[in-house]
Amino acid sequence: MATERTDILETERLRHNHLVTVKVNERPVKLLGPRETGEQIKIAAIEQGVEIGKDYLLELVLHDGTHRRVEDHEQIELHDQMVFVARKPEHIVVITVNEQPVNLKGHSATGAEIKAAAITQGVAIQPNFVLQEELPNGTSRIVGDNDVVHLREHLRFTAIAPDDNS
C-alpha cells in the first residue's frame, strides 16, 4: 500500500516535472519543467557547458525574432525548443558634456567618440568642438579626438566651438 502511494506521488511529480530541452546560445540545455527562473536557466546552462556567467543577461527569443529580457527572479513557463540568448551585461557609464548627461558603453572612449555620443544624445555641439575634461582640482585638460579617456561615473566635460575665445 505504501509502495503504491509512493508510485502515485512519483507519477504525479513526473507529470508536473518533465525534462524540457531549450537552447541557450545555440547549445541544448535540459531543464526540469514546467517552470524555471531566469537564474535557474543560466545555472543549468553553465552546468551543461554553455560558456556564460551568472551575471549575464538572459533574453528569450520570441517567435517574431525579437528578444525579451528574462529577469533572474522571473518564472518562465518552459516548453521544448525555446531559444534563449545570454550575453555579458554592457558596461554603461554616465558622464556629463556641457552639463548634460551622456551614456557611454565600455571602459574607454576617444575624444571623438565622446563628442559623437554627446551629439547623438542631443547635446548641442559639433564634431569639431574642442573637448575639455573638467578636473577635480578646478582645472581642465584638452582631450584630443584620438586621446583615450578611461571612463568612470561622474566625469565632466565641456565642448566649445573652436573659434570661441571665452
N, C-alpha and C positions, 0 to 999 in steps of 0.2 A: 504494500500500500504506500509506504514512504517512497519507494523507488518510482512508483507510478506518478506520485505527486512531483518528485524531482524532475522526471521526464517531461511532465506537462509544463513546469516552470522553465525548463531549458528550452523547450519548443517555443514557448511564448517569448523568451528572451531573444532567440534566434530570429523569430519572425519580426521583432521590432529592431533588432540589431543585426544587420546583414552587411557583408562586405560590399563596398562600393568602390569602383575604380574611377579615379578622376585623373586629370593631367595637371601637373604643376611645372611650369617652364618646359612644356613638351615631354615631360617624363611621367610615366604612370605611377600613381600613388594609391595604395589601398587604404581605405578608411572604413571604420566600423560605423555604419549608419544607424539611425536615419539622419542624425544631426551632428554637426561638429562646429566648434567656434573657429574663427579665423586663426587664432593662436594654435589650436589643436591641429588644424590642417597644415600649418607651417612646421610644427614639431614632427608630425608624421612624415612630411616630405623630407625633412632633414634626416630623420632616422632611416629613410629609404633611399638615401644617397643623392637627393637633389641638393645642389650646392647653393644654398641660400642661408641667411641668418635669421634668427628670431626677430631681429629688428627690421627686417624687410617689410615693405608694404605689399599687401596681398590684394589682388584685384580679380574679380570674376569676369570672364569674357562672356558677354551676352550674345544672344542669337544674331543680333544685327552687327556684331563685330566691335561694338563699343565696350568699354570697361567700366565696372562699378567697384569702388573700393570696398573691401571687407575689413571691418574693424576687428581687432584681436578678440574682443568680448562678444562679437556678434555671432549668433547661431545661424548656421546655413543649413537649409533642407537639402540633403545630398541626393544625387542620382548619378548613375553611370554616365560617363562621357562628359561630365562638367569639365570646363577648362579654366585654370587659374594661371595668373602670371604673378610672380613675386619679384620685386626689384628693390634695389637699395634705395633708401629714402634720400631725396635730394637735400643737399646742404644749402639752405637759403639764408642769406644774411641781409638784414635791413640796414642800409646806410642812409645818409641824407645828402642831397645835392641841392644847393640853393634853398635850404630849409624844407625840402620836400622829401618824403620817404621814397626810397628806391630799393626794390628787391633784386638781389643778385644771387645766381646759383654758383656753387663751387667754393673753393677755398682761396682763389686768387683771381684777379682780373687786371687787364691793362687799363691805362687811362682812357684809351679809345673805347674799350668795352664798357667802362663805367659811364662815359658820356652817351654811348649808343643806348644802353639800358635806361638811362635817365630820360632821353628823348622819347623812346618807345613808351615809357610810363608817364608821359605828359609834362615833363619838366621843360620849360621854355628856353632851351639852349640849342646851339648848333654844334655840329661836329668839330668846327674849327675854333671853338671857345677854348680858353686856357683853363685847365683844371688845376685847382689848388686843394691840397689836403689841409684842413684846419687842425693844428696840433694842440695837444692838451695844455701846453705852456703859453698859449695865446699867439703863437707864431703860425706861419703856414709854409708849405713847401709845394713847389710846382710839380705836378705829375704829368710827364710827357705821354704822348699817345702810346708809346711802346714800353713805358715803365710799368713794372708789375707791382700791384698792391696786394698784400696778404690781407684778405678780408676778415673782418670781425665786426660784431654788432657795434653800432653807435659811431662808426667812422663818419666824419663830416667833411663835405667838400663844397667848394664854391667854384662855379664855372662862369667866367666873364668873357665878354666879346674881346677879341684880340686888340681892337682899337680903343678899348675903354681904359682911360688913364686915371681912374679913381683909386 
